[in-house]
Amino acid sequence: MTALSMKQSSVNLINQIDDKDTALLEKIYLFLTVNVPAKKREELTPEQKRRLALVDKYAGAFSACQTDDWKKDKEEYMLEKYGQ
């Protein structure tokens, strides 16, 4: 079994966990953060740096808290586009 297939298998198993089971997810998160060392930005490959730059650029772009009242914004947009 290659490292890539082990990684994908692990991700598939984690995805099967119910999102509401926070205790189990917390245990898995703690296990991974302790046992898998985080890479520093200097150690990343150019492709990883490029992808991380995209994440930094778009972080929060689709956040629900972007506007105070998204329903009001949507209603105003619909009124502008389609009238009453």
N, C-alpha and C positions, 0 to 999 in steps of 0.2 A: 504494500500500500504506500503510495507516494505521499509526501507532505501535503500536496495540494488536495488530494482526495480525502486525507484525514481532516484537513481544515474544513472542506465542504461538508463532510459527514458531521462534524461537530456543529457547524452552523445549522444544518438541517435538524439535528436533534434539539438544539436550543430553540429553533423556530416552532417546534412541536409543543413547547411548554405554554400553558395557558398564561396569557398576559396578566391575568388577575392574581396569579400565584406569586405575589411579590416576595414572599419569604424565600422561595426557591430561586427566583431570579436574582435576588440579592446575594444568596450564597454563591451562585455561579459567577456573578460579577466580581465578588470579593476574591474568589479563587483565581479568576483570570487576571485580575489586577495584581495579585501577589506573585503569581507564577509566570506571567508573561511580561518580560521587561518592555517598557515603552521605549520606542526609538526617539532619539532627539532629532530635531529637524535637520541638523547637519548630517545625520547618518542616512537620510532618506535618498532614494534614487531620484533622478530627475522626473520620472513619470509620477512618483508618489508626491513629489513637491508640487508638480503641476496640478494634480488632483486635489491636494490640500489647499492650494491657492483658490481653486474653484469653490471649495467648501467654505473657506473664509469669506470669499466674495459674496456668496449667496446665503450665508447663515442668517436665518430669521426672515428671509425674503417672503416666505409663505406662512409666516406666523399669524395666528389668529389675533394676536394682540397688536398687530401692525396699525390698526385703526381703532379708535375708541368704540365705534358702533358700526360694524360692518353691515348690519341689516339696513341701517339708515342709508349708508353709502350705496348699497345695492338698490334700494327703493328709489333714490335720487337718480341713479343711472338709468333704471328702467323707465322712469318718468321722462327723462331727457330723450331717451331713444325712441320710446313708443308713445309718449304723450300720456294723457289721462287714461 
